[in-house]
């Protein structure tokens, strides 16, 4: 295995609960959006903007995310950036940028989470994804290819 030049490591909060579905071959897929702050300087002062990034997980990672990730949780996602091109129903070409998660991890301790959390695992556990993602085909949704 060679060096991977397409690698993203992100820390942010889920904007809503993950959505789970199954592929045609029965593999679980989980999708969620996370809010990630981006720092920059404007006129010498530190500024921040928030990017809302779509994350896609497969297999055991998707199962983990579907079972334990919730809106507002602070998480780390390690993965790769993928830009997909597809044709919308109106015939226009659209692009979709997603982060395909290889590893996911909670970034808060159990004590800092709300009391509803009953995670039966160590916070240092990282869930690795061993699946690949194919670009979406024609989509019924003009905005999103999922």
C-alpha positions in Angstrom: 0.0 0.0 0.0 1.4 3.4 -1.0 1.2 6.8 0.4 -2.3 8.3 0.4 -2.3 11.9 -0.6 -6.1 12.4 -0.3 -6.6 12.4 3.5 -8.9 14.6 5.6 -9.0 14.6 9.4 -12.0 16.6 10.7 -13.3 17.4 14.2 -16.8 18.8 14.5 -20.4 18.3 15.7 -23.2 16.4 14.0 -25.9 18.7 12.7 -28.6 16.0 12.9 -28.8 12.3 13.6 -27.2 10.1 11.0 -29.4 8.5 8.3 -28.9 4.8 7.6 -29.8 2.7 4.6 -28.6 -0.5 2.9 -27.0 -1.0 -0.5 -28.3 -3.4 -3.0 -25.9 -6.0 -1.7 -27.0 -5.6 1.9 -24.2 -3.5 3.2 -25.1 -0.7 5.7 -24.5 2.9 4.7 -24.7 5.8 7.1 -24.7 9.5 6.2 -24.5 12.6 8.3 -23.4 16.2 8.2 -21.0 17.7 10.6 -20.2 21.3 11.3 -16.5 22.1 11.2 -15.0 25.5 12.1 -12.4 26.9 9.8 -10.1 29.6 11.2 -8.6 32.4 9.1 -7.3 36.0 9.6 -9.1 39.0 8.3 -7.4 42.4 8.7 -5.1 40.8 11.3 -7.9 39.5 13.5 -8.7 35.8 13.9 -12.1 34.9 12.3 -14.0 31.7 12.0 -16.5 30.3 9.6 -18.3 27.0 9.8 -18.3 24.5 7.0 -21.1 21.8 6.8 -19.6 18.7 5.4 -21.3 15.5 4.3 -19.9 12.3 5.6 -20.5 8.8 4.2 -19.7 5.6 6.1 -19.9 1.9 5.1 -20.1 -1.5 6.7 -19.1 -1.7 10.4 -18.3 2.0 10.5 -21.9 2.7 9.3 -23.3 0.4 11.9 -21.3 2.0 14.7 -22.3 5.5 13.5 -26.0 4.5 13.1 -26.1 3.1 16.6 -24.1 5.6 18.6 -23.8 9.0 16.8 -26.4 11.7 17.6 -27.0 15.3 16.8 -24.7 17.6 18.7 -22.0 15.0 19.4 -18.4 16.1 18.9 -16.6 13.5 16.7 -13.5 13.0 14.7 -13.7 11.7 11.1 -10.6 10.5 9.2 -11.2 9.8 5.6 -10.8 10.9 2.0 -12.4 13.7 0.0 -14.4 12.5 -3.0 -16.0 14.6 -5.7 -18.7 12.9 -7.8 -20.3 14.1 -11.0 -23.8 13.3 -11.9 -26.6 14.4 -14.1 -29.7 15.9 -12.5 -33.3 15.3 -13.7 -33.2 18.6 -15.6 -30.1 17.4 -17.6 -27.7 19.7 -15.8 -24.4 18.4 -14.5 -24.0 18.5 -10.7 -21.1 17.8 -8.4 -21.2 16.3 -5.0 -18.3 16.6 -2.5 -18.3 14.1 0.3 -15.9 12.8 3.0 -15.7 9.0 2.8 -15.0 8.0 6.4 -12.2 5.4 7.1 -12.2 6.0 10.8 -14.5 7.6 13.3 -14.1 8.5 17.0 -15.9 10.3 19.8 -14.0 13.4 20.9 -15.8 13.8 24.2 -15.5 11.8 27.4 -18.5 9.9 28.6 -18.9 12.3 31.5 -19.0 15.3 29.1 -21.8 13.7 27.1 -25.4 14.0 28.2 -26.7 11.4 30.6 -28.7 9.6 27.8 -25.5 8.2 26.4 -25.1 4.5 27.2 -22.1 3.7 25.0 -20.7 0.3 26.0 -17.2 1.0 24.6 -14.0 2.8 25.4 -13.8 6.4 24.2 -10.4 5.6 22.7 -11.9 3.1 20.3 -11.6 3.9 16.6 -13.9 2.2 14.1 -12.2 1.6 10.8 -14.0 1.3 7.5 -12.9 -1.3 5.0 -15.4 -0.5 2.2 -15.1 1.6 -0.9 -17.5 4.1 -2.3 -18.7 4.2 -5.9 -19.8 7.5 -7.4 -23.6 7.9 -7.5 -25.5 7.4 -10.7 -28.5 9.4 -11.8 -30.4 10.8 -8.9 -34.0 11.7 -8.3 -33.0 14.6 -6.1 -31.7 17.7 -7.9 -29.5 18.8 -5.0 -28.0 15.6 -3.6 -27.1 12.3 -5.3 -28.2 10.2 -2.3 
